[in-house]
């Protein structure tokens, strides 16, 4: 099944690239995106993705806290609370 999805996605991409009609290309690319999402779900089950996604989110939270502290410090330096 995955191989069939891959081949269909490749064919869809080829059609989208060769199509000069932007409205039709948009629809095709929208379909292509859904197709790739479906194929990705089949390749990488949720249980395998979740630990990586949680780790990425934790890293982003830490970076967010650092940036917030820097912004608050800059505002304080300018006389704002």
N, C-alpha and C positions, 0 to 999 in steps of 0.2 A: 504494500500500500504506500509506504514512504517513497519508494522509487517512482511510482506513478505520480505522486504529488510533486516530486522533484522535477520530473519530465514535463508535467503540465505547467509548473511554475516557470521553467526555462522557456517553454513555448510562449507563455503569456508575456514574459519579459521581451522576447524577440518581437512579438506583435506590437507591444507598447512602444518600443524603440523605433520601429519602422513606420508607425502611424503618425501622420501629419495632423490629424484632427485633434486639437487639444481637449475638447469635451469628451470625446471617445477615449482619448489617452487617459484622462483623469479617472473615468469609470474603470478602465482596464487596470490602472495602477491601484485603485481602491480594492479591486478584486484580488490583485496580486498581493497586496499587503495582508488581506484576510487569509489568503492561501498560505503565505509564509508563516503567519501566526499559528495557523492550524498545524502546519508541518513542524514548527518549533515545539508546540505542545506535545506532539507525538514523539519527537526526538528526546525531549527533556521533561520528564514528568515533574509535576509540582513538588513532590517530596524531595527531589534532587535539587531543584532550583531554590527552594525556600531558605536553606542555610546560607547560601551565597548571597541572596537578596537581603537577608537580615543583617549579615556582616557589612554589606555595602551601605545599608541604611544607617547602621551604627556609625560607620565612618563619616557619612554625610552629616549626621547629628553632631559629631565632634567638631567637624569643620565649621558647621553653622554656629556652634557656640563660640569658637575662636573668632569668627568674623563678627559676630554680635558684640563680643567684648572689645574688639578693635574699634568698631563703629562707636560704641558707647564712650570709649576712651577719647576718641577724636572729638565727639560732641562735647564731652566734659572740657577738653582743652580749648574749645571754642566758647565756653561759658554756658553751655546748655546742660541740663540734668540728664 
